[in-house]
Amino acid sequence: MRALSAVLSALLLGACATGDAVVATPPAPAEKPDYGRWAVEPRTEPLTGAPIATAYIKIDRLDFITGRVNSAVLQLMCFRRAPVVRIAFNVKVGSNRSAELTYRFDDRPGRAPAARFLPDFRTIVIEKESDVATFIDELVRAQQMHLEIGSLIVGRTTLKLAVHGAPAAVEAAYASCPLPPAAMRPPTT
């Protein structure tokens, strides 16, 4: 026991006897991108091992009349190595033959892209390169998005989203399938 005490004392005394101690300062944390309300999920593609990401905003609203929670997701993603915009609802909103998607950002004019309604009648995809580029070009400059689906069967479905933080979300989501250069112009003030 005395031998252990002597060793510990010698170690402590030796630690105090060393000259100037160099204290390592931790590296400054990297500045995190401002994603606003966007969620960015990085992952690895299973087949190639390449890093990919998806960015999305989800909104849930309680319908006080029915007591149901209505959900919608605006998602930016790569599909088959091409950029797409995906909008999904938890209720049926229309079909290719009976509905139309329109949107506008802030106070800019509205647009009606060539959108495809998937067979579940709840999901819409903007995949035409020029329409995706126009959508993203306006998104990165906007604070608010207003989206509307007019359907002969379902009626009107509207969605309003705060889209602040979109430039960082767009950059992360489309890193593995780059957009045309015009779609990534820096936001104007």
C-alpha positions as CSV (number, residue, x, y, z in Angstrom):
1,M,0.0,0.0,0.0
2,R,2.9,2.4,0.9
3,A,4.5,1.5,-2.4
4,L,1.3,2.5,-4.3
5,S,1.2,5.8,-2.4
6,A,4.7,6.5,-3.2
7,V,4.2,5.8,-7.0
8,L,1.1,8.0,-7.1
9,S,2.9,10.8,-5.2
10,A,5.8,10.6,-7.7
11,L,3.4,10.8,-10.6
12,L,1.6,13.8,-9.3
13,L,4.8,15.6,-8.4
14,G,6.2,14.8,-11.9
15,A,3.0,16.2,-13.5
16,C,3.4,19.4,-11.5
17,A,7.2,19.6,-12.3
18,T,6.9,19.7,-16.1
19,G,7.3,23.0,-17.7
20,D,4.6,25.0,-19.5
21,A,1.7,22.8,-20.2
22,V,0.3,23.0,-23.7
23,V,-3.4,23.0,-23.7
24,A,-5.0,21.9,-27.0
25,T,-7.9,24.1,-28.0
26,P,-10.7,22.2,-29.6
27,P,-11.3,23.0,-33.2
28,A,-14.0,25.6,-33.8
29,P,-17.2,23.9,-34.8
30,A,-18.0,24.1,-38.5
31,E,-20.8,26.6,-39.2
32,K,-24.0,24.7,-39.7
33,P,-26.0,25.6,-42.7
34,D,-29.3,27.5,-42.1
35,Y,-31.9,24.9,-43.1
36,G,-34.8,26.9,-41.6
37,R,-37.7,24.4,-41.2
38,W,-36.1,22.0,-43.7
39,A,-35.0,18.6,-42.5
40,V,-32.0,17.1,-44.4
41,E,-31.4,13.4,-44.2
42,P,-28.0,12.3,-45.5
43,R,-27.6,8.6,-46.2
44,T,-25.6,6.2,-48.4
45,E,-26.9,4.7,-51.6
46,P,-26.9,0.9,-51.0
47,L,-25.7,-0.1,-54.5
48,T,-22.9,2.4,-55.1
49,G,-22.0,3.4,-51.6
50,A,-22.2,7.1,-52.7
51,P,-23.5,9.7,-50.3
52,I,-27.0,11.1,-51.1
53,A,-29.4,13.2,-49.2
54,T,-33.0,14.3,-49.3
55,A,-34.4,17.5,-48.0
56,Y,-38.0,18.0,-46.9
57,I,-40.5,20.1,-45.0
58,K,-43.5,18.3,-43.4
59,I,-46.6,20.1,-42.2
60,D,-49.4,18.6,-40.1
61,R,-52.7,20.3,-39.6
62,L,-55.6,19.2,-37.5
63,D,-59.0,19.4,-39.2
64,F,-61.3,20.5,-36.4
65,I,-64.4,19.3,-38.3
66,T,-63.3,15.7,-38.9
67,G,-60.8,15.4,-36.1
68,R,-58.2,14.1,-38.7
69,V,-54.6,15.2,-39.0
70,N,-53.9,16.2,-42.5
71,S,-50.2,15.9,-43.5
72,A,-48.2,17.1,-46.5
73,V,-44.5,16.9,-47.4
74,L,-42.5,18.9,-49.9
75,Q,-39.4,16.9,-50.7
76,L,-36.3,17.7,-52.8
77,M,-34.6,14.5,-54.0
78,C,-32.7,12.7,-56.7
79,F,-34.4,9.9,-58.6
80,R,-32.6,7.9,-61.2
81,R,-29.7,10.4,-61.0
82,A,-32.0,13.4,-61.9
83,P,-33.4,16.1,-59.6
84,V,-37.1,15.9,-58.8
85,V,-39.6,17.7,-56.5
86,R,-42.0,15.4,-54.7
87,I,-45.2,16.6,-52.9
88,A,-47.1,14.0,-50.9
89,F,-50.3,14.2,-48.9
90,N,-52.0,11.7,-46.6
91,V,-55.3,12.2,-48.4
92,K,-56.2,11.7,-52.1
93,V,-55.7,15.0,-54.0
94,G,-56.2,14.1,-57.7
95,S,-55.1,12.2,-60.8
96,N,-53.4,12.9,-64.1
97,R,-56.6,13.3,-66.0
98,S,-58.6,15.3,-63.5
99,A,-56.3,17.6,-61.6
100,E,-53.7,20.3,-62.0
101,L,-50.9,21.5,-59.7
102,T,-50.1,25.3,-59.4
103,Y,-47.7,27.1,-57.1
104,R,-46.3,30.5,-56.4
105,F,-43.5,31.8,-54.2
106,D,-44.0,35.0,-52.2
107,D,-45.7,37.6,-54.5
108,R,-44.3,36.2,-57.8
109,P,-46.6,35.1,-60.5
110,G,-48.1,31.6,-60.2
111,R,-46.9,28.6,-62.3
112,A,-48.5,25.4,-63.5
113,P,-45.7,22.9,-64.1
114,A,-46.0,19.6,-66.0
115,A,-46.6,17.5,-62.8
116,R,-47.3,13.8,-62.7
117,F,-49.8,12.4,-60.2
118,L,-48.8,8.9,-59.0
119,P,-51.2,6.0,-58.8
120,D,-51.8,6.5,-55.1
121,F,-53.6,9.8,-56.0
122,R,-51.7,11.4,-53.0
123,T,-48.3,12.0,-54.5
124,I,-47.3,14.5,-57.2
125,V,-43.9,14.7,-58.9
126,I,-42.3,17.5,-60.8
127,E,-39.6,15.8,-62.9
128,K,-39.3,17.7,-66.2
129,E,-35.8,19.3,-66.0
130,S,-37.0,22.8,-67.0
131,D,-39.9,22.7,-64.5
132,V,-37.6,21.5,-61.7
133,A,-35.0,24.2,-62.5
134,T,-37.7,26.9,-62.5
135,F,-39.2,25.6,-59.2
136,I,-35.8,25.5,-57.5
137,D,-34.7,28.9,-58.9
138,E,-37.8,30.5,-57.3
139,L,-37.6,28.4,-54.1
140,V,-34.1,29.5,-53.2
141,R,-35.2,33.2,-53.3
142,A,-38.5,32.7,-51.4
143,Q,-39.8,32.9,-47.9
144,Q,-43.3,31.5,-48.5
145,M,-44.8,29.0,-50.9
146,H,-48.4,28.6,-51.8
147,L,-49.4,25.4,-53.6
148,E,-52.8,24.5,-54.9
149,I,-54.2,21.4,-56.5
150,G,-57.4,21.8,-58.4
151,S,-59.2,18.5,-58.9
152,L,-62.5,17.8,-60.6
153,I,-63.1,14.9,-58.2
154,V,-61.6,16.1,-54.9
155,G,-62.0,19.8,-55.2
156,R,-59.3,22.2,-54.1
157,T,-56.3,21.3,-51.9
158,T,-54.1,24.1,-50.7
159,L,-50.8,24.1,-48.9
160,K,-48.9,27.1,-47.5
161,L,-45.3,26.6,-46.3
162,A,-42.5,28.8,-44.9
163,V,-39.5,27.8,-47.1
164,H,-36.8,29.8,-45.4
165,G,-33.4,28.0,-45.5
166,A,-34.0,26.5,-49.0
167,P,-30.6,27.3,-50.5
168,A,-28.8,25.1,-48.0
169,A,-31.4,22.4,-48.3
170,V,-31.3,22.5,-52.1
171,E,-27.5,22.2,-52.1
172,A,-27.6,19.2,-49.8
173,A,-30.5,17.4,-51.6
174,Y,-29.1,17.8,-55.1
175,A,-25.4,17.3,-54.4
176,S,-25.5,13.8,-56.1
177,C,-27.6,15.0,-59.1
178,P,-26.7,18.6,-59.8
179,L,-29.2,21.1,-61.1
180,P,-28.7,23.2,-64.2
181,P,-26.6,26.3,-63.2
182,A,-29.5,28.7,-63.6
183,A,-31.4,27.0,-60.8
184,M,-28.7,27.7,-58.2
185,R,-28.2,31.5,-58.6
186,P,-27.7,33.2,-55.2
187,P,-30.8,34.7,-53.7
188,T,-31.3,38.4,-54.4
189,T,-32.1,40.7,-51.5
